[in-house]
């Protein structure tokens, strides 16, 4: 089963925006109207779908360097034409959320992961409710029990022995306390 991609929907939306057919948008004609529409398609596809330029080029049947050149030209147009930049930004915003919605049927693996995540969230909620109830009755005992549960051997809360400060020449700082562990 192929992974879902919003790219075909994006092709249709850009084609409608520029009043051209999707086939001509992905085809070979090179008139200015189609070329600019292709630039927008590549721009939006890389920004909204997360696909690489190489992946988009493969989908369009073109060399990726051609698409990179088109993106450079589009960026220049966006920098020099504020009205066009605002128009494209609005179009991107309008279609962005709709394109990123995957289909409803996620398949058995994703459904199982969602079910496990829901069970884990429910178990976490139950544990938090128990902790809150215990904190209300005896907060100090609850904190001690949580600490023991997180570190049953009690190592995390034992004080660390002091270490002597070493100078750049390797000599120990005479003013620093020396623990028996580090004594010479």
QUIMO-V972090 format. One record per helix or strand of 2 or more residues. SS is the DSSP state (H for helix, E for strand). FROM is the first residue (numbers start at 1). TO is the last residue. If there is no record, write none. Layout:
BEGIN
ss=SS from=FROM to=TO
ss=SS from=FROM to=TO
END
This chain:
BEGIN
ss=H from=7 to=18
ss=H from=22 to=26
ss=H from=32 to=48
ss=H from=53 to=60
ss=H from=64 to=80
ss=H from=82 to=99
ss=H from=108 to=137
ss=H from=139 to=150
END
